[in-house]
Amino acid sequence: ELLTASAWAGALGYLPDELSGKSLRQLLQPEKGAPGEFVAALLDEEDSRPLEVTLRCKDERRKCFRLYRRFDPYAQAVYVLADEVSEERPELLRACG
C-alpha cells in the first residue's frame, strides 16, 4: 500500500489512520487523466523519468508532487520518493497534469 508512510498523511493533511487502506490513485484529481493510466506509468520499468501528479488534500486543496521511482524486482515492489512541487496555484498545477 503506497500511503502507509506518515509523511503522506502530513503532506496531504490527513491523519495516518484516515489513509490506511487507501491507494495513491484514490487521491488523484479526476481531471488529470484516468487512474489506470497513472498506475501504468508508475509501473513502467522502461521509463524511469519522474512522474508529476496532482493529489487531493483532506481540505480539498490540491498539491502537485514529483514522484521518483525505484524498482525492486526481487521484492516485486516499486519504491516512491516524492517532492512537493506546488500547492494551490492552478497555473502551476496544470503543468503537472
N, C-alpha and C positions, 0 to 999 in steps of 0.2 A: 504494500500500500504506500503510495507516494506521500501521503500527508500525515505521516506519523511524527515527524520532527516538530518540536515545539517552535522552531524558527518560522515554519509556515504559519502557525497559529498567530504568532506575534506580528508577522508582516502583514497578515490579512485581517487582523482584529478579532479573531475567533479565540475561544478558549480551546485548549487541546482536546477536551472531550467532545466538543462540537464538530471537530474534523475527523474524529475516529470513525473509520468505516467509509469515509468519502474518498473519492479519487480526484486527481487534479482536473480531469476533464469535466467534472461536475461544477467546477468554478469558472469554466471558460465563458467568455462573453459570447452569446449566441450569434451575434452579427460577425464574429471573427472567423467564421468557417465552421465546418462540421467537426464535431469532436473526433469522429473517426479519422479524418484527415490529420488532425493533430497527433493522434496516437500513432498513426502510420509514420509520420515524420519523426516522432520521438524515438521510435524503434528502428529507424533506418540506419543500420550499421555502416552503410556505404557513404553516407553523408554526415560527417562529424562537425559540420558548422553549427554554431549556436542557434537555438530557436528563440524567437521572441514571441511572447504570448501575453495577452491581457486577461487578468483574473479579477473576479468579483470579490470585493471585501465584504465583511459582515454588514457594514453600514451602507452597502450598495455603491461605494466608491469603486473606482477601477484603478488597478495598478498594472503597469507593464513590467515584465520580467524577462531577462535574457537567461536562457537555460543552457548550461554546458553539460554534456552527457559523457559518460564513460561506460563502455560495455564490458561486462564480465561474462564471457561465455561459459566459464566453469560453474558459476552460481546461477547462470541464466537470468541475469539481472541487469538493469540499467541504473546507474547511479547518477543523480542530477544535483548540480550546484547551480544556484540561481543568484543573479544580481538584479536589484531593483533598478529599472531604467527611468521610469517616470510615474507620477501619481496625479490623477485628476486634471490632466492637461490634454484635452481632446485632440489638439493639433499634433501633439507628440504621440498619443495613443494610436492614432490612425496609422502612423508609420510602423507601429509594432504589429499590426494585424497580419 
